[in-house]
Structure formats: C-alpha cells, structure tokens
Amino acid sequence: MRAVWIGVPESFLEERHRLGHDKKDELWEGVLHMVPPPSSAHMLLSTRLAMALQRLVEPRGLIVVNSDPGVFGSGRNYRVPDIAVVSPTRISPRGLEGAELVIEVLSPEDESRDKFPFYANVGVREIWLVEPSNRATEIYELVEGEYRPVPFVEGVARSPVLGIELRVSGDQLELRDGTDRATI
C-alpha cells in the first residue's frame, strides 16, 4: 500500500526513530519513504550474501556495507539498499557517496526498480535484485547512463564490477570466483 501523509507529526518520527523502525527509511527529493522492517527471510539472505561477498571483494580493494548503508545524492536525497559494495574513496562522514554495486533484496510492494534513476545519477555501476524465496537474481549494469540487464546464459551470469560468476540453481544462489565459491 502506498500512502501520502502530509505533515507527519514530529512525535511520530521521534517514536519511529526510538524504536529503530526508521533504519531503512529513505528520502526521495525531500519526500520521506517509510520502509517497514524486513522479514526474517529478507534479513537472513542479506546477511548471508554480505558475508559471502566480503571475502570476494576484499582482494579487489572494495568494502561490503550491509548495516543499512545510506547512499547519498545531492540535496535531501538518499536511498538505503540492503547491501552496498564500495571503494573506500566513496565513504564520507554522511555515508556513501555512490557505490560500485548495490544489492536490493526484494520485498512485497518493493520500490527497488524505482531507485534506478537515482542510482544512475550517483554512479552506481551495477545493481542486483534478489528474490529471497527462490534466490532468482537480476543483474543490471550502468551503460551510458541507463541500466541494462546482464543476461544469464545457461544459468550463469558474470558481475561486470566484480568479475565473479553468479549461478541460480533450485533455491540457491552460488557466487564463484575461480575455485572460491559460496552458496547462499
């Protein structure tokens, strides 16, 4: 359900913050998008994926951020993907100034695809969308300012940013970098 609440009471926002319910909220051109807490399947997938990615990205000089990473644009504008893979040069006092790769674990009534123009504007080079129930994964690469799908050929796709292979088999996602692999 989408809702527009004109003039949200400050006391409501303070209570939401006190309870920790605002960690995934986003600001889209000054409009607050209140995101509900994720399901347990969503959280578990995000955590396992971040742990598997960490050992694959460190040799590339990149960092995995999965604790509600704020990706900032200009003005009052930010998004909170589930996972961001960043160069250390993109980390600032306010959060992440873009990212190499963002991963959105899909949820019901999800706005992940609506974030694509924002991510393109801040230079995010690659986006993964992952369905928690069956690990179905879509990969998009930024080409000339727009995201284009990266095809899975015979069930395998290669991450343009990381150079690793992704394979979805049954309800598992496998990440492979040469002989190093992780199954999620």
N, C-alpha and C positions, 0 to 999 in steps of 0.2 A: 504494500500500500504506500503510495506517495501522499504526503501531506505538506501543506504550507501553513506555517504558524507565524503570523505577522506579530512582531513584538514579543518574542519569547521572554517570560519573566526571568530576571537575573537570578532569583532564588531557585528556579528550576534548574538552570545551568549550573549553579553552585552545587546543588544536591547531586546532579548527574556527575559532576567532577569528583565530589567527595566519595561517591560510591564506585568510582573508577569506570563508569559507563561511557565516558567520553573519549576513551583511548583511540578509537577508530574513527571518530568524527572527522569530517573534512570541511574545508572552507573553499567553496567554488565561487570565485568572483564576489566575495562578501556574503554569500548565502551558505548558512550552516547546513550540512548534510549530517544528520544524526544517524549513526550506524549502530545497530544493535550488537551486543556481544555475540561472537561466533559460536557455532555449535561445537560440540566436543569433537566430531569428525573433522571439522574445519581446522580446529586448533591442533589436533594430533598430526594431521597431514602437514600443516605449515611448519610445525616444529621438526618433524622428521625430515622434511625436504630441506630445511635450513641447515640441519646438522649434516646431511649428506653433501650439500653444496659446499659447506665450509672447507672441507679438505680438498675439494676440487678447485676452488677459486684462489686459495692462498698462494699456490705456486705461480699464479698469474698476477700477483700483486694486488688482488682485489679483496674486498671485505664483504661478508654477508651480514646484513642487518635485518633482524626479524622481530624486534621488540617495538612494534608499532612505529615503523620508520616514517617520519614526515618528509615527503618530497616537496620542496618549495619552488614556487614560481614567483613571478613578480607580484607586487602588491599583496593584497589579502587573498592569497591563493595557495592552497596546498592539498595534497592527496596523501592517503595512508595505505600503501599496498601491504600485502601480508609479508612479503619479503622483498628486499632490495639488495642488489649486488652493486657495489660502488667502488670507484677508485678513491683512495684516501684524499685526493685533491678535491673531491666533491662534498666533503664533510665540512660543515661550518657550525658556528655556535647555535644557529637556529634549527639545524637539522641537515638534510641532504639537499644539495643544490643540483638536482637531477640524479641520474643513476645510469649505470651501464645496462642493467636488466632489472625489471620489476616482475614479481610474480603475484598474481591475484588468484586466490583460491575462491572459486565461485560459490555463491550463496543464492537462496531464493530471492527473487526481485533484485538481483545484483546490478550495480551500475558500472562494472568494470569496463565494458566497451565504451561507455560514455566518457571515460577518462582518457581515451586515446589521444584526442587533440591536445589536452594538457600535457601528457607525457611527451608528445612530439615537440611541443614548444619548449620543454626544458631539456630536450636532448636525450631522452631515454632511448637507447639503441635497440632494445629488444623487450618484448612482453611475453610472458607465459600466462595462459589461463588454464587452470587445473580444476577439474570436477572431482570433489572429494569422494563421491560414491564409487566411481569406477576408474579414476585416475586419467580419464580422457584429457588430453592436453592439446592446446592450440599454441603455436609459436608465431609471433609476428615480429618482423624486422623493419626498422625505420629505413625507408628508401626515399630519398628526395622529399622529405617532409611528411610522408604518409606511411602507415603501417601496411605491410604486405605479408600475407600468410607464408610461412615456411612449410613446404609440403613434407608429409611423412611418406616415404617411399618404402614399400614392403614393411610398414610398421615402424620405420626408423626415421628420425629427423636429426639434423645437426644444428646445435645452437650457434648462430652466427657470431655471437660475442664470446662465448666460452670455448667453442670448438668441440664440445662434448656431444656424444650421441644420447638421444632420448628414445626409449622404446616403451610403448604401452602394450602390455600383454596380460590378458584377462583383466583383473582389477589391480594390477601392479604397474608402477612406473619405474623403469630402470634407467639410471644415469650411468654412462660408461665413458671413461677417459682412458683409452688404451686398455690395459689389463685391470685398472682400478674401476670398480663398479659398486653401485649402491642400489638396492631395491627398496622401494617405498610402497 
